[in-house]
Amino acid sequence: MTNAGFILGSYALTFGSIVIFAWRTVKVGKRLSADISDEDKPWL
């Protein structure tokens, strides 16, 4: 149990990094999709 703080801290850092990366990816994607016309969006 001597390394529990290090392990939990590593999990928190990893989870936090993934959340921040996902949030920024969605934010940039929304900004970029505003520049594309609806005819060029085959997923709609």
PDB file of N, CA, C and O in Angstrom, chain B, residues numbered from 101:
ATOM      1  N   MET B 101       0.812  -1.194   0.000  1.00  0.00           N
ATOM      2  CA  MET B 101       0.000   0.000   0.000  1.00  0.00           C
ATOM      3  C   MET B 101       0.857   1.260   0.000  1.00  0.00           C
ATOM      4  O   MET B 101       0.320   2.367   0.044  1.00  0.00           O
ATOM      5  N   THR B 102       2.151   1.115  -0.048  1.00  0.00           N
ATOM      6  CA  THR B 102       3.012   2.302  -0.010  1.00  0.00           C
ATOM      7  C   THR B 102       2.959   3.076  -1.321  1.00  0.00           C
ATOM      8  O   THR B 102       3.269   4.267  -1.346  1.00  0.00           O
ATOM      9  N   ASN B 103       2.578   2.428  -2.390  1.00  0.00           N
ATOM     10  CA  ASN B 103       2.529   3.091  -3.690  1.00  0.00           C
ATOM     11  C   ASN B 103       1.109   3.473  -4.106  1.00  0.00           C
ATOM     12  O   ASN B 103       0.890   3.869  -5.251  1.00  0.00           O
ATOM     13  N   ALA B 104       0.159   3.361  -3.208  1.00  0.00           N
ATOM     14  CA  ALA B 104      -1.240   3.626  -3.557  1.00  0.00           C
ATOM     15  C   ALA B 104      -1.439   5.065  -4.012  1.00  0.00           C
ATOM     16  O   ALA B 104      -2.180   5.305  -4.966  1.00  0.00           O
ATOM     17  N   GLY B 105      -0.803   6.019  -3.361  1.00  0.00           N
ATOM     18  CA  GLY B 105      -0.928   7.424  -3.763  1.00  0.00           C
ATOM     19  C   GLY B 105      -0.406   7.655  -5.164  1.00  0.00           C
ATOM     20  O   GLY B 105      -1.022   8.379  -5.946  1.00  0.00           O
ATOM     21  N   PHE B 106       0.715   7.054  -5.487  1.00  0.00           N
ATOM     22  CA  PHE B 106       1.285   7.183  -6.821  1.00  0.00           C
ATOM     23  C   PHE B 106       0.375   6.553  -7.876  1.00  0.00           C
ATOM     24  O   PHE B 106       0.174   7.122  -8.949  1.00  0.00           O
ATOM     25  N   ILE B 107      -0.165   5.390  -7.568  1.00  0.00           N
ATOM     26  CA  ILE B 107      -1.039   4.690  -8.518  1.00  0.00           C
ATOM     27  C   ILE B 107      -2.331   5.465  -8.735  1.00  0.00           C
ATOM     28  O   ILE B 107      -2.749   5.663  -9.876  1.00  0.00           O
ATOM     29  N   LEU B 108      -2.967   5.907  -7.653  1.00  0.00           N
ATOM     30  CA  LEU B 108      -4.208   6.670  -7.775  1.00  0.00           C
ATOM     31  C   LEU B 108      -3.966   8.014  -8.464  1.00  0.00           C
ATOM     32  O   LEU B 108      -4.789   8.458  -9.264  1.00  0.00           O
ATOM     33  N   GLY B 109      -2.856   8.651  -8.161  1.00  0.00           N
ATOM     34  CA  GLY B 109      -2.504   9.903  -8.836  1.00  0.00           C
ATOM     35  C   GLY B 109      -2.291   9.701 -10.324  1.00  0.00           C
ATOM     36  O   GLY B 109      -2.688  10.539 -11.133  1.00  0.00           O
ATOM     37  N   SER B 110      -1.673   8.602 -10.680  1.00  0.00           N
ATOM     38  CA  SER B 110      -1.453   8.293 -12.092  1.00  0.00           C
ATOM     39  C   SER B 110      -2.772   8.046 -12.816  1.00  0.00           C
ATOM     40  O   SER B 110      -2.961   8.501 -13.944  1.00  0.00           O
ATOM     41  N   TYR B 111      -3.683   7.325 -12.164  1.00  0.00           N
ATOM     42  CA  TYR B 111      -5.006   7.111 -12.756  1.00  0.00           C
ATOM     43  C   TYR B 111      -5.749   8.441 -12.920  1.00  0.00           C
ATOM     44  O   TYR B 111      -6.369   8.678 -13.957  1.00  0.00           O
ATOM     45  N   ALA B 112      -5.692   9.297 -11.918  1.00  0.00           N
ATOM     46  CA  ALA B 112      -6.370  10.592 -11.986  1.00  0.00           C
ATOM     47  C   ALA B 112      -5.773  11.448 -13.097  1.00  0.00           C
ATOM     48  O   ALA B 112      -6.513  12.090 -13.842  1.00  0.00           O
ATOM     49  N   LEU B 113      -4.472  11.468 -13.218  1.00  0.00           N
ATOM     50  CA  LEU B 113      -3.805  12.236 -14.275  1.00  0.00           C
ATOM     51  C   LEU B 113      -4.168  11.698 -15.650  1.00  0.00           C
ATOM     52  O   LEU B 113      -4.423  12.475 -16.571  1.00  0.00           O
ATOM     53  N   THR B 114      -4.194  10.393 -15.799  1.00  0.00           N
ATOM     54  CA  THR B 114      -4.553   9.785 -17.076  1.00  0.00           C
ATOM     55  C   THR B 114      -5.998  10.080 -17.443  1.00  0.00           C
ATOM     56  O   THR B 114      -6.282  10.487 -18.570  1.00  0.00           O
ATOM     57  N   PHE B 115      -6.912   9.879 -16.503  1.00  0.00           N
ATOM     58  CA  PHE B 115      -8.329  10.141 -16.750  1.00  0.00           C
ATOM     59  C   PHE B 115      -8.548  11.617 -17.072  1.00  0.00           C
ATOM     60  O   PHE B 115      -9.286  11.943 -18.001  1.00  0.00           O
ATOM     61  N   GLY B 116      -7.918  12.505 -16.316  1.00  0.00           N
ATOM     62  CA  GLY B 116      -8.042  13.933 -16.568  1.00  0.00           C
ATOM     63  C   GLY B 116      -7.527  14.324 -17.939  1.00  0.00           C
ATOM     64  O   GLY B 116      -8.138  15.146 -18.622  1.00  0.00           O
ATOM     65  N   SER B 117      -6.414  13.746 -18.346  1.00  0.00           N
ATOM     66  CA  SER B 117      -5.851  14.041 -19.663  1.00  0.00           C
ATOM     67  C   SER B 117      -6.790  13.590 -20.775  1.00  0.00           C
ATOM     68  O   SER B 117      -6.965  14.298 -21.767  1.00  0.00           O
ATOM     69  N   ILE B 118      -7.392  12.421 -20.614  1.00  0.00           N
ATOM     70  CA  ILE B 118      -8.323  11.908 -21.625  1.00  0.00           C
ATOM     71  C   ILE B 118      -9.555  12.800 -21.708  1.00  0.00           C
ATOM     72  O   ILE B 118     -10.036  13.085 -22.804  1.00  0.00           O
ATOM     73  N   VAL B 119     -10.070  13.242 -20.570  1.00  0.00           N
ATOM     74  CA  VAL B 119     -11.245  14.121 -20.553  1.00  0.00           C
ATOM     75  C   VAL B 119     -10.924  15.450 -21.235  1.00  0.00           C
ATOM     76  O   VAL B 119     -11.717  15.933 -22.044  1.00  0.00           O
ATOM     77  N   ILE B 120      -9.787  16.041 -20.923  1.00  0.00           N
ATOM     78  CA  ILE B 120      -9.407  17.314 -21.540  1.00  0.00           C
ATOM     79  C   ILE B 120      -9.208  17.139 -23.040  1.00  0.00           C
ATOM     80  O   ILE B 120      -9.639  17.990 -23.818  1.00  0.00           O
ATOM     81  N   PHE B 121      -8.567  16.060 -23.459  1.00  0.00           N
ATOM     82  CA  PHE B 121      -8.359  15.811 -24.885  1.00  0.00           C
ATOM     83  C   PHE B 121      -9.689  15.652 -25.609  1.00  0.00           C
ATOM     84  O   PHE B 121      -9.877  16.217 -26.687  1.00  0.00           O
ATOM     85  N   ALA B 122     -10.612  14.890 -25.032  1.00  0.00           N
ATOM     86  CA  ALA B 122     -11.926  14.681 -25.655  1.00  0.00           C
ATOM     87  C   ALA B 122     -12.699  15.988 -25.741  1.00  0.00           C
ATOM     88  O   ALA B 122     -13.318  16.273 -26.766  1.00  0.00           O
ATOM     89  N   TRP B 123     -12.672  16.786 -24.677  1.00  0.00           N
ATOM     90  CA  TRP B 123     -13.372  18.066 -24.664  1.00  0.00           C
ATOM     91  C   TRP B 123     -12.822  19.006 -25.734  1.00  0.00           C
ATOM     92  O   TRP B 123     -13.592  19.647 -26.449  1.00  0.00           O
ATOM     93  N   ARG B 124     -11.500  19.092 -25.850  1.00  0.00           N
ATOM     94  CA  ARG B 124     -10.903  19.965 -26.865  1.00  0.00           C
ATOM     95  C   ARG B 124     -11.187  19.452 -28.273  1.00  0.00           C
ATOM     96  O   ARG B 124     -11.399  20.254 -29.183  1.00  0.00           O
ATOM     97  N   THR B 125     -11.197  18.143 -28.471  1.00  0.00           N
ATOM     98  CA  THR B 125     -11.486  17.581 -29.780  1.00  0.00           C
ATOM     99  C   THR B 125     -12.902  17.919 -30.214  1.00  0.00           C
ATOM    100  O   THR B 125     -13.125  18.298 -31.364  1.00  0.00           O
ATOM    101  N   VAL B 126     -13.852  17.786 -29.312  1.00  0.00           N
ATOM    102  CA  VAL B 126     -15.245  18.131 -29.630  1.00  0.00           C
ATOM    103  C   VAL B 126     -15.374  19.621 -29.892  1.00  0.00           C
ATOM    104  O   VAL B 126     -16.069  20.027 -30.823  1.00  0.00           O
ATOM    105  N   LYS B 127     -14.713  20.440 -29.084  1.00  0.00           N
ATOM    106  CA  LYS B 127     -14.775  21.893 -29.247  1.00  0.00           C
ATOM    107  C   LYS B 127     -14.226  22.321 -30.607  1.00  0.00           C
ATOM    108  O   LYS B 127     -14.848  23.127 -31.299  1.00  0.00           O
ATOM    109  N   VAL B 128     -13.082  21.793 -30.990  1.00  0.00           N
ATOM    110  CA  VAL B 128     -12.487  22.140 -32.284  1.00  0.00           C
ATOM    111  C   VAL B 128     -13.342  21.594 -33.419  1.00  0.00           C
ATOM    112  O   VAL B 128     -13.512  22.266 -34.436  1.00  0.00           O
ATOM    113  N   GLY B 129     -13.878  20.398 -33.266  1.00  0.00           N
ATOM    114  CA  GLY B 129     -14.738  19.807 -34.298  1.00  0.00           C
ATOM    115  C   GLY B 129     -15.981  20.636 -34.537  1.00  0.00           C
ATOM    116  O   GLY B 129     -16.385  20.831 -35.683  1.00  0.00           O
ATOM    117  N   LYS B 130     -16.591  21.125 -33.479  1.00  0.00           N
ATOM    118  CA  LYS B 130     -17.775  21.980 -33.637  1.00  0.00           C
ATOM    119  C   LYS B 130     -17.424  23.280 -34.339  1.00  0.00           C
ATOM    120  O   LYS B 130     -18.185  23.761 -35.179  1.00  0.00           O
ATOM    121  N   ARG B 131     -16.278  23.849 -33.998  1.00  0.00           N
ATOM    122  CA  ARG B 131     -15.862  25.101 -34.628  1.00  0.00           C
ATOM    123  C   ARG B 131     -15.568  24.883 -36.110  1.00  0.00           C
ATOM    124  O   ARG B 131     -15.937  25.711 -36.943  1.00  0.00           O
ATOM    125  N   LEU B 132     -14.919  23.793 -36.438  1.00  0.00           N
ATOM    126  CA  LEU B 132     -14.592  23.515 -37.835  1.00  0.00           C
ATOM    127  C   LEU B 132     -15.831  23.150 -38.646  1.00  0.00           C
ATOM    128  O   LEU B 132     -15.925  23.495 -39.824  1.00  0.00           O
ATOM    129  N   SER B 133     -16.778  22.456 -38.026  1.00  0.00           N
ATOM    130  CA  SER B 133     -17.971  22.056 -38.769  1.00  0.00           C
ATOM    131  C   SER B 133     -18.862  23.240 -39.102  1.00  0.00           C
ATOM    132  O   SER B 133     -19.684  23.157 -40.014  1.00  0.00           O
ATOM    133  N   ALA B 134     -18.712  24.332 -38.381  1.00  0.00           N
ATOM    134  CA  ALA B 134     -19.498  25.533 -38.683  1.00  0.00           C
ATOM    135  C   ALA B 134     -19.054  26.161 -40.001  1.00  0.00           C
ATOM    136  O   ALA B 134     -19.824  26.888 -40.629  1.00  0.00           O
ATOM    137  N   ASP B 135     -17.823  25.889 -40.424  1.00  0.00           N
ATOM    138  CA  ASP B 135     -17.285  26.465 -41.657  1.00  0.00           C
ATOM    139  C   ASP B 135     -17.656  25.672 -42.902  1.00  0.00           C
ATOM    140  O   ASP B 135     -17.413  26.134 -44.017  1.00  0.00           O
ATOM    141  N   ILE B 136     -18.236  24.495 -42.739  1.00  0.00           N
ATOM    142  CA  ILE B 136     -18.553  23.625 -43.870  1.00  0.00           C
ATOM    143  C   ILE B 136     -20.035  23.732 -44.185  1.00  0.00           C
ATOM    144  O   ILE B 136     -20.876  23.722 -43.285  1.00  0.00           O
ATOM    145  N   SER B 137     -20.348  23.833 -45.473  1.00  0.00           N
ATOM    146  CA  SER B 137     -21.756  23.917 -45.857  1.00  0.00           C
ATOM    147  C   SER B 137     -22.450  22.571 -45.651  1.00  0.00           C
ATOM    148  O   SER B 137     -21.800  21.527 -45.590  1.00  0.00           O
ATOM    149  N   ASP B 138     -23.778  22.611 -45.544  1.00  0.00           N
ATOM    150  CA  ASP B 138     -24.532  21.381 -45.290  1.00  0.00           C
ATOM    151  C   ASP B 138     -24.437  20.391 -46.442  1.00  0.00           C
ATOM    152  O   ASP B 138     -24.579  19.189 -46.215  1.00  0.00           O
ATOM    153  N   GLU B 139     -24.203  20.848 -47.670  1.00  0.00           N
ATOM    154  CA  GLU B 139     -24.078  19.915 -48.798  1.00  0.00           C
ATOM    155  C   GLU B 139     -22.814  19.063 -48.696  1.00  0.00           C
ATOM    156  O   GLU B 139     -22.752  17.958 -49.235  1.00  0.00           O
ATOM    157  N   ASP B 140     -21.809  19.590 -48.000  1.00  0.00           N
ATOM    158  CA  ASP B 140     -20.531  18.869 -47.873  1.00  0.00           C
ATOM    159  C   ASP B 140     -20.481  17.995 -46.621  1.00  0.00           C
ATOM    160  O   ASP B 140     -19.420  17.474 -46.278  1.00  0.00           O
ATOM    161  N   LYS B 141     -21.604  17.828 -45.938  1.00  0.00           N
ATOM    162  CA  LYS B 141     -21.661  16.998 -44.739  1.00  0.00           C
ATOM    163  C   LYS B 141     -22.478  15.743 -45.042  1.00  0.00           C
ATOM    164  O   LYS B 141     -23.697  15.749 -44.872  1.00  0.00           O
ATOM    165  N   PRO B 142     -21.826  14.669 -45.488  1.00  0.00           N
ATOM    166  CA  PRO B 142     -22.572  13.459 -45.849  1.00  0.00           C
ATOM    167  C   PRO B 142     -23.200  12.755 -44.651  1.00  0.00           C
ATOM    168  O   PRO B 142     -24.085  11.917 -44.823  1.00  0.00           O
ATOM    169  N   TRP B 143     -22.757  13.084 -43.443  1.00  0.00           N
ATOM    170  CA  TRP B 143     -23.286  12.416 -42.263  1.00  0.00           C
ATOM    171  C   TRP B 143     -24.615  13.015 -41.776  1.00  0.00           C
ATOM    172  O   TRP B 143     -25.221  12.499 -40.837  1.00  0.00           O
ATOM    173  N   LEU B 144     -25.065  14.105 -42.417  1.00  0.00           N
ATOM    174  CA  LEU B 144     -26.337  14.704 -42.002  1.00  0.00           C
ATOM    175  C   LEU B 144     -27.477  14.156 -42.785  1.00  0.00           C
ATOM    176  O   LEU B 144     -28.622  14.549 -42.565  1.00  0.00           O
TER     177      LEU B 144
END
